[in-house]
């Protein structure tokens, strides 16, 4: 989705769990492109409070924090957090630096297909 300075993605899913999954897919693609990421380990992420958009931004921010601090590459959402594996330079190619997940325009909207939200990544 075109955006002036960052990268914005439109996510849609039937429910909030689906939005988290779609958000991880978008973040993973920004971080490591099409590199295959296995769901070998789970890192816990505390559930957030507040509006659905705020919870999603916090969740994705925590996933990004794990990548930045532990080089933990996200594969998919897990029951208690995020599943993935440590970055392996033989298998993963770092595509770009993502500095933050922003709150810009993150209001979750409901439509006939379920939930929809725009997430902006500061790159």
ZIDARA-V944881 format. One line per field, one symbol per residue. ss: DSSP state (H for helix, E for strand, C for the rest). phi: phi as a letter, one per 30 degrees, with the letter a starting at -180 (. if undefined). psi: psi as a letter, one per 40 degrees, with the letter a starting at -180 (. if undefined). Layout:
ss = ???
phi = ???
psi = ???
//
This chain:
ss = CCCCCCEEEEEEECCHHHHHHHHHHHHHHHHHCCCCCCCCEEEECCCCCCCHHHHHHHHHHHHHHHHHHHCEEEEEECCCEEEEEECCCCCCCCCCCCCEEECCCCCCEEECCEEEEEEEEEC
phi = .dadbbccbccbadadddddddddeddedddbicedbcccbccdbddccjdeddddddedddddedddcchdcdcadcdclbcladebddcccdcadcdacccdicddccbddkcbaccccdc
psi = hhiddahhihiiidaddddddddddddddddebehhhigdihhihhiiiaiddddddddddddddddddefhhhdiiidebhiaiihheddihhdihhdihiehfehhihadebiiihhhhh.
//
